[in-house]
């Protein structure tokens, strides 16, 4: 059994640790790997996975060893495979230990997901280590067979398929919000976003009954500001055609069900972005904003792939652009909802195409076994 | 095996104080990966390699990375690699001379210095520059030597070339396109230029980015 060390520095929010935790679970559950996950922020991890305690610097969850990544890094045995997630800097003492290992570990920099073409040329290439007798490889998740693919549990598609109308009804009963005919249910998970207010205006003034399931944090904060009211988990606010339910922070497995059950999902960052695609429902992505609009190229690269074979591409693109700060979100929404039926079908078709890129954990295992 | 022999050879050369004083290698330097360009020589696994192509990529939250196509100067083996743009690499300062491009003599390009000495450089090593090379051009290039052998060329940052063909501007065009394709005279290289560039115009090109800068007046 190979031993794996995964290093995760939580830059902000939950995408970094969300992705690392999914990877750790898949390696352990589906590939019998012995995984140790180093995380520098256990508080963020505990919100995503309530079984994790921020109080213990060393704990075991399922078969995975979880370690607090301290600034004063301890002396530990180096694993066979070392993953530095999202180009985080490994501790110098750990790198020194890697160089002393009789057989050099397979060292991988797992990068952020992007749909840009250039990642195909860089995926799996070694990196230069001019001062170290080690090789590090760049591993790029992506949407084509020339990239690392996307994280997906072996049984995810089967679980999604089993989530039929009765399972969905059961889910809403558990949430305490049985389905109401002709009501559009939307999950909302976002960063600070100036377009939220205009969209809320549009939804409240529209003819369609809309229920927003708002994630705690930036989404509920901005909605509360718009309503000029408090919005704590469990609270409900109404204006016109719009009803907002403030959700508690959901563990990953429950969040998946919310994505499956909602008609439309607003997601952000990387982890929820990927899960929304596997959910096979229409979704709108708020990309992590960068200075000088560096994120726009990445957004448009994904849209180019996502909408390549879709006849109503302009409608989807307009809403995504507006949601990311470029355009009139109210006007874009009206066009979007007017073309709802084909957009709904497109979500299913896209998910079936995604699977051709292969599963990231499987691709990673295959690459490591060849080294 | 060959690589390790070459590496030992290079280390021995570096360790020899007499050789270190010779002019073929003057000093080591630190190179930031994001600043690498074709023609730079860096040390990889104790062996000098020349950068044939450096492609910078940055988007979203991804770390800026540079994809390098390199040639091992000991074995001539070509390899590819990726580095973070802020990685520090060991560079080598080598002898350099100002030369002008003369002509192509397959499989090499011939450059000439001010004393009319001719230097042949393997075309593959400077394939990235061929789109700008015109026989007897006057641009002053910087040729780098390794053990007396010319190994790379850096063109001036800005060069001027003539446009052989580009589509005329269509009056009233409302397509919103702000650039169009232009074909350079002699090399037939295509690049994007602004709409007002016309056939026969001379234009400035940035050789580091490959981008059009402006039309010459």
Interface residues (C-beta under 8 A of the other chain):
Chain A: X11 X86 X87 X111 X112 X114 X116 X118 X121 X122 X125 X126 X127 X128 X130 X131 X138 X287 X288 X290 X294 X295 X297 X298 X301
Chain B: X33 X42 X43 X44 X45 X55 X57 X58 X59 X60 X61 X62 X63 X65 X67 X68 X80 X81 X82 X83 X84 X87 X89 X90
